[in-house]
Amino acid sequence: MPTRYHLYSGDHAGGPIDYSVPIGDVFGTVFDTPALPKPSRTWFGLRAWDDQTGMEEQNRDVTVFVALDAAGNDVSREPAAPLALTATPRGADGIEIRWRYMAQPNKPEPDHYQVWATPGVTVDYAQPAVALPLYMPGRLDYVSPLTGLLAGQLYAVGVRAALGRAVEQNTMQVQATVKGAPPKNPVDLTALVTFRE
């Protein structure tokens, strides 16, 4: 006799799984859920049960998380967005970008970040990222220096967390203006002493 399972679900706002009433019986290894709302964040759990005895095992480990955005795209593997983004001019041609990352229980951790610096007041995320710093598990604060930028130019800066090809879609951005080089210092200073009567 094939193994049977009960499938359970949480609410669609990321809440815990409700194991009091199954949303369906699974006779194999595939189950199509009812249509999920858009957007939604839903946890599902699976437990084996015996339909002859009515007994069900009580695991809370066999779970899966499904997240949909407003367009119905699967964003389950997208990490959480970075926090506290800042950009500060550094040197003659650079900007130092800082951000913080805090892991969230309903989101996978990233493996890298993508950094954009676009001339003007708005980040152009359609352009390739200019830096790809690595994620370090347990690390909260990150710094990415960007150099080779145009002196006196205002840049809009954005950072997104990524896991493989899954990139979260935050639109947080900050601006900074590259300082440029200061005037050159004078050389060969001489003094001429004059007398007045």
Backbone hydrogen bonds in HBPLUS format (Angstrom, degrees):
<---DONOR---> <-ACCEPTOR-->    atom                        ^
c    i                          cat <-CA-CA->   ^        H-A-AA   ^      H-
h    n   atom  resd res      DA  || num        DHA   H-A  angle D-A-AA Bond
n    s   type  num  typ     dist DA aas  dist angle  dist       angle   num
A0049-TRP N   A0004-ARG O   3.06 MM  45  5.82 161.9  2.09 140.1 140.6     1
A0005-TYR N   A0026-VAL O   2.82 MM  21  4.90 146.8  1.93 146.7 154.7     2
A0026-VAL N   A0005-TYR O   2.84 MM  21  4.90 164.4  1.86 139.2 142.4     3
A0006-HIS N   A0047-ARG O   2.74 MM  41  5.30 158.4  1.79 156.3 163.2     4
A0047-ARG N   A0006-HIS O   2.99 MM  41  5.30 158.2  2.04 149.6 156.6     5
A0007-LEU N   A0024-GLY O   2.93 MM  17  5.36 168.5  1.94 158.3 158.4     6
A0023-ILE N   A0007-LEU O   2.72 MM  16  5.78 154.3  1.78 156.9 166.0     7
A0008-TYR N   A0045-GLY O   2.76 MM  37  4.97 166.5  1.78 153.8 155.7     8
A0045-GLY N   A0008-TYR O   2.93 MM  37  4.97 157.4  1.99 125.5 131.2     9
A0018-ASP N   A0009-SER O   3.05 MM   9  5.90 175.7  2.06 122.8 123.9    10
A0010-GLY N   A0043-TRP O   2.83 MM  33  5.25 142.2  1.98 159.3 158.8    11
A0041-ARG N   A0012-HIS O   2.90 MM  29  5.04 162.6  1.93 116.8 122.7    12
A0014-GLY N   A0041-ARG O   2.61 MM  27  4.65 126.8  1.88 163.0 145.2    13
A0040-SER N   A0068-LEU O   3.12 MM  28  5.25 154.8  2.18 131.6 135.3    14
A0068-LEU N   A0040-SER O   2.88 MM  28  5.25 158.7  1.93 144.7 151.2    15
A0042-THR N   A0066-VAL O   2.84 MM  24  5.30 174.3  1.85 158.3 158.8    16
A0066-VAL N   A0042-THR O   2.85 MM  24  5.30 164.7  1.87 155.1 160.3    17
A0044-PHE N   A0064-VAL O   2.83 MM  20  5.31 155.7  1.88 157.6 165.5    18
A0064-VAL N   A0044-PHE O   2.94 MM  20  5.31 145.0  2.07 143.1 150.2    19
A0046-LEU N   A0062-VAL O   3.09 MM  16  5.78 149.0  2.19 158.6 164.8    20
A0057-GLU N   A0048-ALA O   3.09 MM   9  5.92 156.2  2.15 158.9 166.2    21
A0050-ASP N   A0055-MET O   2.83 MM   5  5.43 159.7  1.87 160.4 167.4    22
A0054-GLY N   A0050-ASP O   2.65 MM   4  5.38 140.8  1.80 150.1 163.1    23
A0063-THR N   A0061-ASP O   3.05 MM   2  5.78 117.3  2.46 111.7  95.0    24
A0075-VAL N   A0067-ALA O   2.80 MM   8  5.31 162.7  1.83 143.3 148.5    25
A0069-ASP N   A0073-ASN O   2.99 MM   4  5.43 150.4  2.07 143.2 152.4    26
A0072-GLY N   A0069-ASP O   2.91 MM   3  5.21 162.4  1.94 114.5 120.1    27
A0078-GLU N   A0075-VAL O   3.23 MM   3  5.43 164.4  2.25 109.1 113.4    28
A0083-LEU N   A0100-ARG O   2.67 MM  17  4.99 167.5  1.69 157.5 159.8    29
A0100-ARG N   A0083-LEU O   2.82 MM  17  4.99 163.9  1.85 146.1 147.1    30
A0086-THR N   A0098-ARG O   2.87 MM  12  5.22 152.9  1.94 151.0 154.1    31
A0098-ARG N   A0086-THR O   2.96 MM  12  5.22 162.9  1.99 142.0 146.8    32
A0088-THR N   A0096-GLU O   2.94 MM   8  5.18 157.6  1.99 140.5 147.7    33
A0096-GLU N   A0088-THR O   2.73 MM   8  5.18 168.7  1.74 155.0 156.1    34
A0090-ARG N   A0094-GLY O   2.92 MM   4  5.00 172.1  1.93 120.3 121.0    35
A0094-GLY N   A0090-ARG O   3.14 MM   4  5.00 124.3  2.46 149.3 162.5    36
A0180-GLY N   A0092-ALA O   2.98 MM  88  4.17 122.6  2.32 117.5 127.2    37
A0149-LEU N   A0093-ASP O   2.87 MM  56  4.97 164.2  1.90 149.7 144.9    38
A0095-ILE N   A0146-LEU O   2.91 MM  51  5.31 147.1  2.02 144.5 154.8    39
A0146-LEU N   A0095-ILE O   2.84 MM  51  5.31 162.1  1.87 157.7 163.9    40
A0097-ILE N   A0144-SER O   3.03 MM  47  5.13 168.3  2.04 132.0 135.2    41
A0144-SER N   A0097-ILE O   2.79 MM  47  5.13 155.9  1.85 150.2 157.0    42
A0099-TRP N   A0142-TYR O   3.15 MM  43  5.44 152.4  2.23 138.6 143.6    43
A0142-TYR N   A0099-TRP O   2.92 MM  43  5.44 162.9  1.95 164.6 163.7    44
A0101-TYR N   A0140-LEU O   2.80 MM  39  5.16 151.0  1.88 142.3 152.3    45
A0107-LYS N   A0104-GLN O   3.14 MM   3  5.42 166.2  2.16 116.7 119.5    46
A0111-ASP N   A0162-ALA O   2.83 MM  51  6.24 158.5  1.88 150.8 153.9    47
A0135-TYR N   A0111-ASP O   3.15 MM  24  4.99 173.4  2.15 110.7 109.5    48
A0112-HIS N   A0162-ALA O   3.24 MM  50  5.46 160.9  2.28 152.0 150.3    49
A0162-ALA N   A0112-HIS O   2.87 MM  50  5.46 155.0  1.93 167.3 158.8    50
A0113-TYR N   A0133-PRO O   2.79 MM  20  5.39 152.4  1.86 163.2 170.0    51
A0114-GLN N   A0160-ARG O   2.77 MM  46  5.22 154.4  1.83 153.7 161.2    52
A0160-ARG N   A0114-GLN O   2.91 MM  46  5.22 156.1  1.97 147.1 155.0    53
A0115-VAL N   A0131-ALA O   2.96 MM  16  5.09 158.8  2.01 154.8 154.1    54
A0130-VAL N   A0115-VAL O   2.69 MM  15  5.77 143.8  1.81 160.0 172.2    55
A0116-TRP N   A0158-GLY O   2.87 MM  42  5.18 166.9  1.88 155.3 158.1    56
A0158-GLY N   A0116-TRP O   3.10 MM  42  5.18 155.0  2.17 132.9 138.4    57
A0118-THR N   A0156-ALA O   2.84 MM  38  5.19 160.8  1.87 155.6 157.0    58
A0156-ALA N   A0118-THR O   2.79 MM  38  5.19 167.4  1.80 154.1 154.4    59
A0120-GLY N   A0154-LEU O   2.82 MM  34  5.52 172.7  1.83 143.7 144.8    60
A0127-GLN N   A0124-ASP O   3.23 MM   3  5.84 158.5  2.28 112.9 118.5    61
A0139-ARG N   A0136-MET O   2.95 MM   3  5.53 162.1  1.99 141.9 146.1    62
A0153-GLN N   A0150-LEU O   3.22 MM   3  5.53 160.5  2.26 129.4 129.9    63
A0152-GLY N   A0178-VAL O   2.89 MM  26  5.09 143.1  2.02 125.1 133.9    64
A0178-VAL N   A0153-GLN O   3.00 MM  25  5.58 160.0  2.04 150.4 147.6    65
A0155-TYR N   A0176-ALA O   2.82 MM  21  5.52 165.2  1.84 151.6 155.8    66
A0176-ALA N   A0155-TYR O   3.03 MM  21  5.52 148.5  2.13 148.2 158.1    67
A0157-VAL N   A0174-VAL O   2.71 MM  17  5.34 166.3  1.73 166.6 170.6    68
A0174-VAL N   A0157-VAL O   3.05 MM  17  5.34 151.2  2.14 143.0 151.7    69
A0168-GLU N   A0161-ALA O   3.08 MM   7  5.93 159.8  2.12 168.3 174.7    70
A0163-LEU N   A0166-ALA O   2.79 MM   3  5.18 162.2  1.82 153.2 159.0    71
A0166-ALA N   A0163-LEU O   2.99 MM   3  5.18 150.1  2.08 136.7 131.4    72
